[in-house]
Amino acid sequence: MPKLSVQIFLGALLCWVLAACQAAPIISQQQAPAEGTIAERAASEYTLGPADKMRVTVFNEPELSGEFVVDGQGYVSMPLIGEVDVNGLTVRQFQRLTEQKLAEGFLREPRVSAEVTNYRPYYILGEIARPGEYPYTNGLTVMNAIATAEGFTYRANRKVIMIKGVDDNQEFRIELTPTTKVQPGDTIRVVERFF
């Protein structure tokens, strides 16, 4: 009888593992990405969001220039024009919007330049030595992020990871390669291997 209970338990465990593995598709670097996947998002232009820090230069107007931080609601407070909603805008779109607002009664033919100086952080958790929040740097890969968090635990799955982007409603299973990119604000979860 105990032998039968162990077999039932192992059978149930195997069914659970197979169901968990089929829950989300693995996105391979070689596959054409499905609509709305991380691979597609990584190729698009960066959009501004909370905790981004920007250097804004209004030419010939040093008192209007400076460093500005996007607040938790996605707004930047600028001299003269007040709060500007930048959530989801690219840097170029922000420049054009700021020029447009400054041209509405404040400056004649304003020229604005902007660049992101500090990106919002990314988060890494799961089967790694030091889970937590880390500062983003340009060109960051998942392998670099894992190294920054002092590497995998012995239980970690080193082939597949889960990534949830800032604007994503769900996590995506991603095949882990040396070129798998991280975007600012991503949450990376290193999952446990089953066998």
C-alpha positions in Angstrom: 0.0 0.0 0.0 2.7 2.6 0.8 4.4 1.8 -2.6 1.1 2.6 -4.3 0.8 5.9 -2.4 4.3 7.0 -3.5 3.4 6.1 -7.2 0.2 8.2 -6.9 2.1 11.1 -5.4 4.8 10.9 -8.1 2.1 10.8 -10.8 0.3 13.8 -9.4 3.7 15.7 -9.1 4.5 14.9 -12.7 1.1 16.1 -13.9 1.6 19.4 -11.9 5.1 19.9 -13.4 3.8 19.3 -17.0 0.9 21.7 -16.5 3.3 24.4 -15.1 5.6 24.0 -18.0 2.8 24.4 -20.5 1.3 27.5 -18.7 3.3 30.0 -20.7 5.1 29.6 -24.0 8.9 29.9 -24.2 10.0 32.8 -26.4 13.1 31.8 -28.3 15.5 34.4 -29.7 15.3 32.6 -33.1 11.5 32.5 -33.2 9.5 35.3 -34.8 8.0 37.0 -31.8 4.3 36.8 -31.3 2.4 40.1 -30.9 2.9 41.8 -27.6 5.9 39.7 -26.5 9.1 40.8 -24.7 11.2 40.2 -27.9 9.0 42.7 -29.8 9.0 45.3 -26.9 12.8 45.1 -26.7 13.1 46.3 -30.3 10.8 49.3 -29.8 12.1 52.8 -28.8 12.4 53.4 -25.1 9.4 55.2 -23.4 9.6 57.4 -20.3 8.1 56.4 -17.0 8.2 56.9 -13.3 11.7 57.3 -11.7 13.4 58.2 -15.0 15.8 61.2 -14.6 16.3 63.5 -17.6 18.6 66.3 -18.5 16.6 68.9 -20.4 18.2 71.8 -22.3 16.2 74.7 -23.6 18.7 76.5 -25.9 19.6 80.0 -24.9 17.4 79.6 -21.7 19.6 78.3 -18.9 17.0 79.0 -16.3 14.6 76.6 -18.0 17.2 73.9 -18.4 18.2 71.3 -15.8 17.7 67.8 -14.5 14.1 66.6 -13.9 12.7 63.4 -12.5 9.5 61.7 -13.7 7.2 61.4 -10.6 5.2 58.3 -9.7 2.2 59.5 -11.8 4.3 60.0 -14.9 4.6 63.8 -14.8 7.6 66.1 -15.0 7.3 69.5 -13.4 8.9 72.1 -15.8 9.5 75.9 -15.3 6.9 78.1 -17.0 4.8 75.2 -18.5 4.1 73.3 -15.2 3.4 69.6 -15.2 3.9 67.6 -18.4 2.5 64.1 -18.7 5.4 62.1 -20.2 4.2 58.6 -19.3 4.6 56.4 -22.4 6.3 59.2 -24.5 9.7 58.6 -26.2 12.4 61.2 -25.5 11.8 62.7 -29.0 8.0 63.0 -28.4 8.8 64.7 -25.0 11.1 67.2 -26.8 8.4 68.1 -29.3 5.7 68.4 -26.7 7.9 70.7 -24.5 8.7 72.8 -27.5 5.0 73.1 -28.4 4.1 74.1 -24.8 6.9 76.7 -24.6 5.8 78.1 -28.0 2.3 78.7 -26.6 2.9 82.2 -25.3 6.3 81.8 -23.6 9.1 81.6 -26.2 9.5 82.2 -29.8 10.7 79.1 -31.7 12.0 77.2 -28.7 14.5 74.3 -29.2 14.6 71.6 -26.7 17.0 68.8 -26.2 16.5 66.0 -23.7 18.3 62.8 -22.7 17.7 60.2 -20.0 20.6 60.3 -17.5 19.2 57.7 -15.0 16.7 55.0 -16.1 14.2 53.5 -13.7 15.6 50.4 -11.9 14.9 46.8 -12.7 14.1 44.0 -10.2 15.4 40.5 -10.0 14.0 37.8 -7.7 13.7 34.0 -7.4 16.6 31.6 -7.4 19.5 34.0 -7.2 21.8 34.9 -4.3 20.8 38.5 -3.8 17.3 39.4 -5.0 16.3 43.0 -5.1 16.2 46.3 -7.0 19.2 47.3 -9.1 20.1 50.4 -11.2 19.7 49.9 -15.0 22.5 50.6 -17.4 22.4 50.8 -21.2 22.8 47.4 -23.0 22.1 45.4 -19.8 21.5 41.7 -20.4 19.8 39.1 -18.1 23.2 37.4 -17.6 24.7 40.7 -16.4 21.7 41.2 -14.1 22.2 37.8 -12.6 25.9 38.4 -12.1 25.1 41.7 -10.4 22.8 39.7 -8.0 25.7 37.4 -7.2 24.6 34.5 -9.4 22.2 31.6 -9.4 21.4 29.4 -6.5 22.0 25.7 -6.9 18.2 25.1 -7.5 18.0 27.7 -10.4 16.8 26.9 -13.9 19.6 28.2 -16.1 17.8 27.8 -19.4 14.5 29.7 -18.9 13.6 32.8 -17.0 10.4 34.8 -16.5 10.2 38.5 -17.4 7.4 41.0 -16.8 7.8 44.4 -18.3 6.5 47.6 -16.8 3.5 47.7 -19.2 2.9 44.0 -19.4 -0.1 42.3 -17.8 1.7 38.9 -17.5 5.1 37.3 -17.2 6.7 35.8 -20.3 8.9 32.7 -20.3 12.1 33.6 -22.1 14.8 31.2 -23.3 18.0 32.5 -21.5 20.8 33.3 -23.9 23.8 35.6 -23.4 22.1 38.3 -25.5 18.7 38.3 -23.7 18.1 42.0 -22.9 16.7 43.8 -19.9 14.6 46.9 -20.2 14.3 49.6 -17.4 11.5 48.6 -14.9 11.6 44.9 -15.9 11.0 42.3 -13.2 13.1 39.2 -13.8 12.2 36.0 -12.0 14.7 33.1 -12.0 12.6 30.0 -11.5 13.5 26.7 -9.8 14.4 23.7 -11.9 12.3 20.6 -11.3 14.8 17.9 -11.8 
